[in-house]
Amino acid sequence: MLEVSDLTVRYGQHRALEQAAIRVSPGEIVVILGANGAGKSTLLKAISGICEGLVTGTVHLDGIDLSGMRPNRIVDEGIALVPEGRGVFGDLSVRENLVLGAYSDRARSEEAANLDRVYTLFPKLRERGPQIVRTMSGGEQQMVAIGRAMMSNPAFLTLDEPSLGLSPLLCKELFQNLAKVRDLGIGVLLVEQNAKQSLAIADRGYLLENAHIVHEDTANALRSDPAVQAAYLGAGGAAAPHTYDDITVTHPDLPPPDLPQGFTVTRRKARTVSADTLLGQSVADLVAGASKRSVPAPRSASPPQVSTDRIETVLRDIETAARNARNRTRTPERLDVPAPTPSANPVNPDKPEPPVTIEVYRAPRVEVYRRRPGGDDFERS
């Protein structure tokens, strides 16, 4: 028997789980139903000893207190977890993933028998033994994850959202396999969003709301409960809001029978809001007021006249600008400026001085220095 009592989990000041109490018997499937963030995954992690928050309360397995034990010791005692997202080793083969599940002392002596049991439950895994797991479909990878957990020879199997991301056909096959696991005498604690199919195979169920266990009953009773149908099973029908004691139920699909003791239904926001509510006034009044506004005068049929003198002035300005642009000369790269008057050469009076040359460069001058062979000095080039 797996018994959890007064289990509380805190992450800092936030309480993710508050005094939860559940029990699971061997050969029984128990499902935990609740909205996202209610604390379902935290409950499974606390039982398996891998919760990162502050955990208080007790977890007993056949009279043995598991509180404070290391995760590997909890696996040795007989609890195996199939985490959300499967957590398989994608680069290893199917058989290698399964064998890794038999690392505990509890399972090593019965590895061959457990492997045959897994292959009996999932015949497809026997055929896919050498296949790399990451090349398999999501449903097949989920089979590998469950088979790896069962290789630890568990007394109780806990599963966190096993049908997440699977097609309806694969979901049906998955839940059928979980029913076969129960037939082997293994207790199953299941956290699942698919309430309809999980309640179809479960023996009992718990409702977890805002970190509290608010209701417990058999799976058949939960399936027929109107509050569970409205909150988790999508029951049809339209009913006006009803009040039960101090609890106001506003879900439009909830029939009038009384709620179970301790169960509450959270107020849901309206799915649609009228335009009149958003604008604060009637849309019809807005349309009527808009029709009374003055309509602008119609545009003149004939285009406005433009002065001919103005057009000719603009054209002349354009032609003048184009002519000036064509006559504009570019600045030369090199300018030879002759001296105003050649001066006489004192050495040779018959030969005048050459003209003065001024060189203009736009690019910066680059000087290169090379070391002379066999010396320490440099030469410039």
Salt bridges, closest charged atoms under 4 A:
GLU18 OE2 - ARG15 NH1 2.52
GLU28 OE2 - ARG204 NE 2.69
GLU77 OE2 - ARG73 NH2 3.93
ASP91 OD1 - ARG134 NE 2.90
ASP105 OD1 - ARG108 NH1 3.24
GLU140 OE2 - LYS124 NZ 3.87
GLU140 OE2 - ARG128 NH1 2.99
ASP203 OD2 - ARG182 NH1 3.39
GLU216 OE2 - ARG23 NH2 3.59
GLU216 OE2 - ARG204 NH1 2.92
ASP217 OD2 - HIS215 NE2 3.79
GLU333 OE2 - ARG362 NE 3.76
ASP336 OD1 - ARG334 NE 3.70
GLU359 OE2 - ARG334 NH1 2.86
GLU367 OE2 - ARG380 NH1 3.66
ASP377 OD2 - ARG372 NH1 2.99
GLU379 OE1 - ARG372 NE 3.91
